Amino acid sequence: MFTGQPVGWTLPWNHRREHDHHPRLWDDHAGQGDRQARGPNREDAQEDHLHADHDRPQAGLRDRGERANWNGRFQRFTKVIAVTIRLNARWTRNGISSLAGKDRLFGHFRKDFLKPVIPFVWAVFLLLFISIEDSNPNRASTFYDYTMHIYRLGNLAKSQQEAEEGFWQFRVSNPDWAAKFELLQAEIMVQRGMFNDALFLLADYHTDNSHPEEIVRKLAIEADALTRQRQFLIANQKLTQADNVCKTRDIAYCGYILSVHGILSVMQDHILDANRYFFQCLSFAQAHQDGFLEARASLNLGWLALQINRYDEAVVWSQSAYQAAMKFNADDLAQVALGNLGWAYFQLGDDERALEEFLEAEKGAKRLGDTVEELKCWTVPSSYHGSRRHLF
């Protein structure tokens, strides 16, 4: 009888007996209590539920055996897990230590070697890429022609920017074309009145005798800038060097040398010499079919005719310069030619024609973005007379 069990209530041993006294447990749990419980022939098995609870045998029960077996298996399994955890922990700790060491090693490698080397490698890659892209001479020639076209249109600021960009773009892949861009940049600077900048740029420019065209062009630009700065002695030395080259070679920029000779003569008030040099420049341009140089020479001759009061000649030369400039869309030269025409007509007494030419020149000047001071050269007689801004 269990504590708290109601009187008259018995446990269902008739249901549990066969389960607890299973024959498989007899040999594993042999004992006196078991033999008494089984009986000699187990004929009284059905009456066993009538015994009191404290007489119920405790050995050989199936539940106790199963619990004992399960506890043993659980302990063995727990030991296996413990061993596995210790092994995994050691392996993990070793792995982390190894990874940490490798990370520290690679970190030093990245800091001491890769970090300073990567920018250099990237720069080399870019240079190679640019060299491959810009090694095509046709591309450099096309870009140079485009820059010259902008220059002849009179957009000096834009053409100077393009010339500088062309120099930096091709100085590695195509040094010959880069030299052309640099000389063009200096020439545009002179036309913009940036004489010191042009001379400073050309101070670092060096070439050898195998490029006579570049030598003559460099000397012409330097002489032009020095002449406008009134450094006549040095300018004349530059022109003499260029003349020695032009005597033995037919170079296109020898015509530029003749033009600078004429400008130097004007600055020194040698009008007859200036007129002779400008005529020689015109003949050279026509012989070499250089329409742009022809327009500049005609423009200089028209300006010179105004200075010596030959207004009929000024009209002829100015009209010739305007027509030559329009063939190449040289708006800057065309604008100056119209201004010269206006003054020539004004001096001839044709005020209506003069006003018409002045208005056209003013429109062109505004379209090109010329300053108010440059416009005064056509509207104020004292400003225009003797002005050397329009010599090319």
C-alpha positions as CSV (number, residue, x, y, z in Angstrom):
1,M,0.0,0.0,0.0
2,F,1.4,3.4,-1.1
3,T,1.2,6.5,1.1
4,G,-1.9,8.4,0.2
5,Q,-3.5,5.4,-1.6
6,P,-7.2,5.0,-1.0
7,V,-8.4,2.1,1.0
8,G,-9.7,-0.8,-1.1
9,W,-7.8,0.5,-4.2
10,T,-5.2,-1.9,-5.5
11,L,-2.5,-1.4,-8.2
12,P,-3.2,-3.1,-11.6
13,W,-0.6,-5.7,-11.1
14,N,-2.5,-8.0,-13.3
15,H,-1.6,-5.7,-16.2
16,R,1.9,-4.8,-15.1
17,R,3.0,-8.3,-14.1
18,E,3.7,-9.7,-17.5
19,H,5.5,-6.5,-18.4
20,D,7.7,-6.3,-15.3
21,H,8.3,-10.0,-15.1
22,H,9.3,-10.4,-18.7
23,P,11.3,-13.6,-19.2
24,R,14.3,-11.6,-20.7
25,L,15.0,-10.2,-17.3
26,W,15.1,-13.5,-15.4
27,D,18.7,-14.4,-16.4
28,D,20.0,-10.9,-16.0
29,H,18.6,-10.3,-12.5
30,A,18.6,-13.8,-10.8
31,G,17.9,-13.9,-7.1
32,Q,15.8,-15.4,-4.4
33,G,13.2,-12.8,-4.7
34,D,12.9,-13.5,-8.4
35,R,12.7,-17.3,-8.0
36,Q,10.0,-16.8,-5.3
37,A,8.2,-14.3,-7.6
38,R,8.4,-16.6,-10.6
39,G,7.5,-19.8,-8.7
40,P,8.5,-23.2,-9.9
41,N,6.1,-23.4,-12.9
42,R,4.7,-19.8,-12.9
43,E,1.3,-21.3,-12.5
44,D,0.4,-18.7,-9.9
45,A,1.3,-15.8,-12.2
46,Q,-2.3,-14.7,-12.4
47,E,-2.6,-14.5,-8.6
48,D,0.4,-12.3,-8.1
49,H,-1.7,-9.1,-8.0
50,L,-3.3,-10.2,-4.8
51,H,0.0,-9.9,-2.8
52,A,0.6,-6.8,-0.7
53,D,2.7,-4.0,-2.2
54,H,5.5,-4.5,0.3
55,D,5.8,-8.1,-0.8
56,R,6.2,-7.1,-4.5
57,P,9.7,-8.2,-5.7
58,Q,12.1,-5.3,-6.8
59,A,14.8,-7.1,-8.7
60,G,14.4,-8.1,-12.4
61,L,12.0,-5.3,-13.3
62,R,12.2,-4.2,-16.9
63,D,12.0,-0.5,-16.2
64,R,15.0,-0.5,-13.8
65,G,17.1,-2.4,-16.3
66,E,16.2,-0.1,-19.1
67,R,17.0,3.0,-17.0
68,A,20.3,1.5,-16.0
69,N,21.2,0.8,-19.6
70,W,20.1,4.3,-20.7
71,N,22.2,5.9,-18.0
72,G,25.2,4.0,-19.0
73,R,24.8,4.9,-22.7
74,F,24.2,8.5,-21.8
75,Q,27.4,8.7,-19.7
76,R,29.4,7.1,-22.5
77,F,27.8,9.5,-25.1
78,T,28.6,12.5,-22.8
79,K,32.2,11.4,-22.5
80,V,32.5,11.2,-26.3
81,I,30.9,14.7,-26.6
82,A,33.3,16.1,-24.0
83,V,36.3,14.7,-25.8
84,T,35.0,16.0,-29.2
85,I,34.5,19.5,-27.7
86,R,38.0,19.6,-26.3
87,L,39.5,18.5,-29.7
88,N,37.3,21.0,-31.6
89,A,38.3,23.7,-29.2
90,R,42.0,23.0,-29.6
91,W,41.7,22.8,-33.4
92,T,39.7,26.0,-33.5
93,R,42.2,27.8,-31.2
94,N,45.1,26.6,-33.4
95,G,43.2,27.6,-36.5
96,I,42.5,31.1,-35.2
97,S,46.1,31.5,-34.1
98,S,47.3,30.4,-37.5
99,L,44.8,32.8,-39.3
100,A,45.8,35.6,-37.0
101,G,49.4,35.1,-37.8
102,K,48.7,35.0,-41.5
103,D,46.6,38.1,-41.3
104,R,49.4,39.9,-39.4
105,L,51.9,38.7,-42.0
106,F,49.7,39.8,-44.9
107,G,48.9,43.0,-43.1
108,H,52.6,43.9,-42.9
109,F,53.0,42.9,-46.6
110,R,50.1,45.0,-47.6
111,K,51.4,48.0,-45.6
112,D,55.1,47.8,-46.5
113,F,54.9,46.6,-50.1
114,L,51.5,46.8,-51.7
115,K,50.4,50.2,-50.4
116,P,53.3,52.1,-52.0
117,V,53.5,49.9,-55.1
118,I,49.8,49.9,-56.1
119,P,49.7,53.7,-57.2
120,F,52.8,53.1,-59.2
121,V,51.4,50.1,-60.9
122,W,48.1,51.9,-61.6
123,A,50.0,54.9,-63.1
124,V,52.0,52.5,-65.4
125,F,48.7,50.9,-66.5
126,L,47.2,54.3,-67.3
127,L,50.3,55.3,-69.3
128,L,50.2,52.1,-71.3
129,F,46.5,52.5,-71.9
130,I,46.9,56.1,-73.0
131,S,49.8,55.2,-75.2
132,I,47.9,52.4,-76.9
133,E,44.9,54.8,-77.4
134,D,46.9,57.8,-78.6
135,S,49.6,56.0,-80.7
136,N,47.5,56.4,-83.8
137,P,49.1,59.4,-85.8
138,N,45.9,60.0,-87.6
139,R,44.1,60.8,-84.3
140,A,46.8,63.3,-83.4
141,S,46.6,64.9,-86.9
142,T,42.8,65.2,-86.7
143,F,43.0,66.8,-83.2
144,Y,45.6,69.3,-84.4
145,D,43.6,70.3,-87.5
146,Y,40.6,70.8,-85.2
147,T,42.6,73.1,-82.9
148,M,44.0,75.0,-85.9
149,H,40.5,75.5,-87.1
150,I,39.4,77.0,-83.8
151,Y,42.5,79.2,-83.9
152,R,41.7,80.5,-87.3
153,L,38.1,81.2,-86.4
154,G,39.5,83.6,-83.8
155,N,38.5,81.7,-80.7
156,L,41.9,82.2,-79.1
157,A,41.1,81.1,-75.6
158,K,39.5,77.9,-76.7
159,S,42.2,77.0,-79.2
160,Q,44.9,77.7,-76.6
161,Q,43.2,75.3,-74.2
162,E,42.9,72.6,-76.9
163,A,46.6,73.0,-77.8
164,E,47.6,72.6,-74.2
165,E,45.4,69.5,-73.9
166,G,46.9,68.1,-77.1
167,F,50.4,68.5,-75.8
168,W,49.7,66.6,-72.6
169,Q,47.8,63.9,-74.3
170,F,50.4,63.1,-76.9
171,R,53.7,63.9,-75.2
172,V,54.3,60.3,-74.3
173,S,52.7,58.4,-77.1
174,N,53.6,60.8,-80.0
175,P,56.3,63.4,-79.0
176,D,56.5,64.8,-82.5
177,W,52.8,65.9,-82.5
178,A,53.2,67.0,-78.9
179,A,55.9,69.4,-80.0
180,K,53.5,70.8,-82.7
181,F,50.8,71.4,-80.0
182,E,53.3,73.1,-77.7
183,L,54.4,75.5,-80.5
184,L,50.9,76.2,-81.5
185,Q,50.0,77.0,-77.9
186,A,52.9,79.5,-77.7
187,E,51.9,81.1,-81.0
188,I,48.3,81.6,-79.8
189,M,49.6,83.2,-76.6
190,V,51.5,85.8,-78.6
191,Q,48.3,86.6,-80.5
192,R,46.5,87.1,-77.2
193,G,49.2,89.4,-75.9
194,M,50.6,86.9,-73.4
195,F,54.2,87.5,-74.5
196,N,55.9,86.6,-71.2
197,D,53.9,83.4,-71.0
198,A,54.8,82.4,-74.5
199,L,58.6,83.0,-73.9
200,F,58.5,81.1,-70.6
201,L,56.8,78.2,-72.4
202,L,59.4,78.1,-75.1
203,A,62.3,78.4,-72.7
204,D,61.9,74.7,-71.9
205,Y,61.4,73.7,-75.5
206,H,64.4,72.0,-77.0
207,T,64.8,70.3,-80.4
208,D,67.7,69.2,-82.6
209,N,68.8,70.0,-86.1
210,S,66.9,67.1,-87.4
211,H,63.7,69.1,-87.0
212,P,64.4,72.4,-88.9
213,E,60.7,73.2,-89.3
214,E,60.3,73.3,-85.5
215,I,63.4,75.4,-85.1
216,V,62.2,78.0,-87.5
217,R,58.7,78.1,-85.9
218,K,60.1,78.4,-82.4
219,L,62.4,81.3,-83.5
220,A,59.5,83.1,-85.3
221,I,57.3,82.9,-82.2
222,E,60.1,84.1,-79.9
223,A,61.0,87.0,-82.3
224,D,57.3,88.0,-82.6
225,A,56.9,88.1,-78.8
226,L,60.2,90.0,-78.3
227,T,59.3,92.5,-81.0
228,R,56.0,93.4,-79.4
229,Q,57.8,93.8,-76.1
230,R,60.2,96.2,-78.0
231,Q,63.2,94.0,-77.3
232,F,64.4,94.7,-80.9
233,L,68.0,93.5,-80.5
234,I,67.2,90.0,-79.2
235,A,64.3,89.8,-81.7
236,N,66.6,90.6,-84.6
237,Q,69.0,87.9,-83.4
238,K,66.3,85.3,-83.5
239,L,65.2,86.4,-87.0
240,T,68.8,86.1,-88.2
241,Q,69.1,82.6,-87.0
242,A,65.8,81.7,-88.7
243,D,67.0,83.3,-91.9
244,N,70.0,81.2,-92.0
245,V,67.9,78.0,-91.9
246,C,65.4,79.3,-94.5
247,K,68.2,80.0,-97.0
248,T,68.9,76.3,-97.3
249,R,65.5,74.8,-96.8
250,D,62.0,75.4,-98.0
251,I,60.0,75.5,-94.8
252,A,56.4,76.7,-94.5
253,Y,57.1,78.8,-91.4
254,C,59.6,80.9,-93.2
255,G,56.7,83.0,-94.3
256,Y,56.0,83.6,-90.6
257,I,59.6,84.9,-90.4
258,L,59.0,87.4,-93.2
259,S,55.8,88.6,-91.4
260,V,57.7,89.2,-88.2
261,H,60.4,91.0,-90.1
262,G,57.7,93.4,-91.3
263,I,56.3,93.9,-87.9
264,L,59.7,94.6,-86.4
265,S,60.3,97.2,-89.2
266,V,57.0,98.9,-88.4
267,M,57.9,99.0,-84.7
268,Q,61.2,100.7,-85.6
269,D,59.3,103.1,-88.0
270,H,61.0,101.6,-91.1
271,I,57.9,101.8,-93.2
272,L,59.5,101.0,-96.6
273,D,61.3,97.9,-95.2
274,A,58.0,96.8,-93.6
275,N,56.2,97.2,-96.9
276,R,58.9,95.1,-98.6
277,Y,58.7,92.3,-96.0
278,F,54.9,92.2,-96.2
279,F,55.0,91.9,-100.0
280,Q,57.5,89.0,-99.7
281,C,55.3,87.3,-97.2
282,L,52.3,87.6,-99.5
283,S,54.3,86.1,-102.4
284,F,55.5,83.3,-100.2
285,A,51.9,82.5,-99.1
286,Q,50.6,82.5,-102.7
287,A,53.5,80.2,-103.8
288,H,52.8,77.8,-101.0
289,Q,49.0,78.1,-101.3
290,D,48.8,79.2,-97.7
291,G,45.5,81.0,-97.6
292,F,45.7,81.9,-93.9
293,L,49.1,83.5,-94.3
294,E,47.9,85.3,-97.5
295,A,45.0,86.8,-95.5
296,R,47.4,88.0,-92.8
297,A,49.8,89.5,-95.3
298,S,47.1,91.3,-97.1
299,L,45.7,92.6,-93.8
300,N,49.2,93.9,-92.8
301,L,49.5,95.7,-96.2
302,G,46.1,97.3,-95.8
303,W,47.0,98.5,-92.3
304,L,50.3,99.9,-93.5
305,A,48.6,101.8,-96.4
306,L,46.3,103.5,-93.8
307,Q,49.4,104.6,-91.8
308,I,50.9,106.3,-94.9
309,N,47.6,107.8,-96.0
310,R,47.2,105.6,-99.1
311,Y,43.5,105.0,-98.5
312,D,42.6,103.7,-102.0
313,E,45.3,101.0,-101.5
314,A,44.0,100.3,-98.0
315,V,40.6,99.6,-99.5
316,V,42.0,97.2,-102.0
317,W,44.2,95.3,-99.5
318,S,41.5,95.2,-96.9
319,Q,38.9,93.8,-99.3
320,S,41.5,91.2,-100.5
321,A,42.2,90.3,-96.8
322,Y,38.5,90.0,-96.1
323,Q,37.8,87.6,-99.0
324,A,40.8,85.4,-98.2
325,A,39.7,85.2,-94.5
326,M,36.2,84.2,-95.4
327,K,37.4,81.3,-97.5
328,F,38.8,79.7,-94.3
329,N,36.2,81.1,-91.9
330,A,38.9,83.2,-90.2
331,D,36.4,85.4,-88.5
332,D,39.0,87.2,-86.4
333,L,40.9,88.3,-89.6
334,A,37.7,89.2,-91.4
335,Q,36.6,91.4,-88.5
336,V,39.9,93.4,-88.6
337,A,39.7,93.7,-92.3
338,L,36.2,95.3,-92.0
339,G,37.5,97.7,-89.4
340,N,40.3,98.7,-91.8
341,L,37.8,99.1,-94.6
342,G,35.6,101.4,-92.4
343,W,38.5,103.7,-91.7
344,A,39.6,103.8,-95.3
345,Y,36.1,104.8,-96.5
346,F,35.9,107.3,-93.7
347,Q,39.1,109.0,-94.8
348,L,37.8,108.9,-98.4
349,G,34.7,110.8,-97.2
350,D,32.2,107.9,-97.7
351,D,30.6,108.1,-94.3
352,E,27.7,105.7,-95.2
353,R,30.1,103.0,-96.3
354,A,32.3,103.6,-93.4
355,L,29.4,103.3,-90.9
356,E,28.3,100.1,-92.6
357,E,31.7,98.5,-92.3
358,F,32.1,99.6,-88.7
359,L,28.8,98.1,-87.7
360,E,29.8,94.8,-89.3
361,A,33.1,94.8,-87.6
362,E,31.5,95.6,-84.2
363,K,29.1,92.6,-84.6
364,G,32.0,90.3,-85.4
365,A,34.0,91.7,-82.4
366,K,31.1,91.0,-80.0
367,R,30.6,87.6,-81.5
368,L,34.2,86.7,-80.8
369,G,34.1,88.3,-77.4
370,D,36.5,91.1,-78.0
371,T,36.9,93.7,-75.3
372,V,35.6,97.3,-75.3
373,E,39.2,98.6,-75.6
374,E,39.6,96.6,-78.8
375,L,36.4,98.1,-80.2
376,K,37.7,101.6,-79.5
377,C,40.4,101.0,-82.1
378,W,37.7,101.4,-84.8
379,T,35.5,104.0,-83.2
380,V,38.1,106.5,-81.9
381,P,40.5,107.9,-84.6
382,S,43.3,108.7,-82.1
383,S,43.1,105.1,-80.8
384,Y,43.2,103.5,-84.3
385,H,45.9,105.7,-85.9
386,G,49.3,104.1,-85.3
387,S,47.8,101.1,-83.4
388,R,49.9,98.0,-83.9
389,R,47.4,95.6,-82.4
390,H,46.1,94.6,-85.8
391,L,49.4,93.5,-87.2
392,F,49.6,89.7,-87.9
